[in-house]
Amino acid sequence: MTVSPPESVTIGVLALQGAFIEHIHYLERVQPQGTTVKAIAVRTPEELALCDALVIPGGESTAITRVAARTHGLLPALIEFVSNPSRPVYGTCAGMILMADDVGGGKRKGDGGRWGGMRGLKVWRNLYGGQLESFECPMVIPCLKGSEPFNTIFIRAPAVHSLTGEVETEVLAALPEGCVAAPPPNDSPLGEPDVQLTGAVMLRQGRKLVTSFHPELSGDARIHEYWVEKCVLGL
């Protein structure tokens, strides 16, 4: 039996820090046939309760967590929403860190990750260095519509350290060899013997999607379109 898509969906964009306005604008460009997509900013538990799906934007994972913790009831509501396998969630950059099972790298520990969502995923913060080492890389991503490369933009980007086999995870895109602006910093985890860097930069786990880059700065809405169609609507 074919299930018809809903007439409308409300997608929240966590609006505590980072490029949340850009995500809202991109989602407003995604209008699948038969469904109206409404994108709203989320700053309170009441606004989150209106949402069928959620985007966690880039920014600073520790700052996002601390601001959420200062808003009564918001942080536990976010963790419950994000960790629920039936809830569609998309995390970019800092959002990827927050959705990981485990987080390494960086100087801050204990308050900038582990909201859940991507089981078995371990990431490292800021692998490719700071703001000055940000870079762009055109990548062909087969799951997207069209054959033209997607301009991926990495800003203080996290890297996938490792994945366990606990839950089936699709690696939808991996960083091409040599596609970095500068070598990793001296204090990166590359020298640690247990690190198993995968090169993955876009992963899907059921209704969850994460990218270590910023599609909302690319001028290209195809990743938002993919997430809405495949993870939110299940088309």
N, C-alpha and C positions, 0 to 999 in steps of 0.2 A: 504494500500500500504506500503510495507517494504522499508525503506530508507537505502541504502547501506552506510556503514561507509566511511569516506574520505580516500583517498590513503595515506595522511600524515597529521599530526597536529604538530604545533609548540607550545611547552609549555615553558613559561618563568618562571624562578625562580628569585625572587627579590634578588639581590646580593649586598645589601648595608651593611649588618651586619648579623652575625649568621651563621648557618650551611648550607649555600646554595649549596656548592659543593656536599655535601652528597645527597641532594635532586636531583641534576642533575644526579648523578651516579645511584640512584634508578630508576629514570624515564627512563634512558637508558636501564634498565633491563626489562621494561614493553613494550612489542611489541605485541599488539593484532593482531590476524589474519586479514590480509587485510589492516592494517594501520601501517605506519611507524611513530613512535614518535620521534620527535627531541626536545631536551631540550637545552635551551640557558639561559645564565645569562642576567639579565635585570638591567641596571643601568641608562638608559636614556629613554625619551619618544619615541625616534625613535625605540629602541629595543622593548619596550612594544608594539608598533604598529604592530610589526611582529607576535605577539602572538595570538593564539586561546584560550589559557587558561593560568592561572598564579598560582604559588605556593608562598605563603608568609611564609618564614621559621621562626624558633624560633630565639631568640636573646633578644633584649631589645626594646620594642615597642616605647618608647620615642626616643631612639637613631635612630631607623629606620625612624621615622617620621621626625626628625630633619635633617638627612642626605638627605632624599627625598626632603625636603623643600629647601635645598641649591642647588639642581640641577634644572636648569631652566625648568619649565613646568612639572617636573616629578610628584610632589605630586598631583596636580589637575588631571593629567592623570590617576594616580593610583586610586584616589577616584572615578573617573568616571567609570573606568574599574571594580573595585571591587564591586561597588554599583549597577551595571547593572545586573538584574536578569538573563539575557541571557548569561552572561559570566561565564564560569566555573572557580572557584577559590577555592583553598585549603589553609587554614591557620593552621599552627601548633604552639602551645604555644603563642608566641608573635603575630603570625599571627591571632590566635583566638581572642586575645585582640583587635587587629586593626579592625577586621571584626565585632565586637560586636556593638550593638546599644548604649550601656551604659557600663561604666567601673567604678568600685569602688576599694578601697584598694590601698595600696602603698602611697608614699609620693608625687609623682608627679601627677599633674592634668592638664588637658586641652590640652596636646599635644601628648598623647600616645594612642589614640584610635579613634573610631567613623569614620572609613573609610566607614563603611557600609557593606552590603552584607548579614549579618545574622539579619534579622529584628526581633525585640522583644527579642533579647538575651542580657542579662546583665551578665557580668563576674566580678570576683574579682581577682586582681593580687596577685601572690605569696602567695596563701592561706596556703600552707603547709610549709612555711618558706623559708629560703635562700638556698644557694648552698649546705650546709652541710646536709640539710634535704631532698635532692634529693633521690628518691627511684625508684625501679622497681617492676612491678607487672604482673605476667602472667595472661592474660585474654582470655577467649573464646569469640570471636566476631562473632556472627552467620552470618553476611553478607559477611564475607570473605570466600575464597575458602579453603577447608580443615578443619579438626576438631581440629588441634593442637592449643594450646594457643598462643596468640601473646604477646611477651614480651614488655609491655608498660613501657616507661622510662619517669619519671616526674622530671623535673629540674626547680625549682622555678615556679612551675606550677600554672596557673590560674584555678579558679573553676567557674562553672556555678552557678551564684546566682539565676537566675530565667528566665523563658520563658513566654512570653505572647501568647495568642491564635491568634495573628494578622496574622501569616503565618504558614502553616502546617510545623512542624519541626519533623524529625525523630530522636529519641535518639537511636543511633546504639550501644552504649556501655556505661555502668555506672560502676563506681569504686566499687568493692566488699567491703562490710563492713569490716573494720579492715585492709584494704590494704594500710597502710601509714607507713612511716618510723619513724615519730615522730609526736607528737601532734601539732596542729596549734599554731602559735606564740600568745603571749598575746594580740597583737594589731590586731588580725584577726577579721573579721566581724561576727564570730560565736556568739558573745555575743550581737549583735544588734538585737532587737526584730523583725525587718522587713525582716531579711534575710531568704530566702527560698532555701537553698542549695539543688540542685537536685542530686548530685553525677554523673551527666552526664559528660563524657569525650570525646565522639565522637558524633557529630551531623551533620545531613544533612538537607539542606533546598533547594530543587530543584537542581540546578547545583553547589551549594556551599557545602563545607565540612569543618569542623573544628575539631581539636583534641587538647586537653590540654597537651598531651604527645608528645614525639619525635619519630615517627616511623623511621626516617632516621638514627637513631643510633641503631636500633634493629637487623640489619642483615636480616630483613624480608621485602620484597617489596609488600606484599599483600594489604596493605592499599593504596599505590600508584596505584597498579593495579585496585583496586576497584574504586578509584576516576576517573582514566582514562576511564575505561569501562563504568561506570554508569553516571558520571557527564559530562565528556568531550565528549564521543562518544555516550552516551545514549543507550548502548547495553542492 
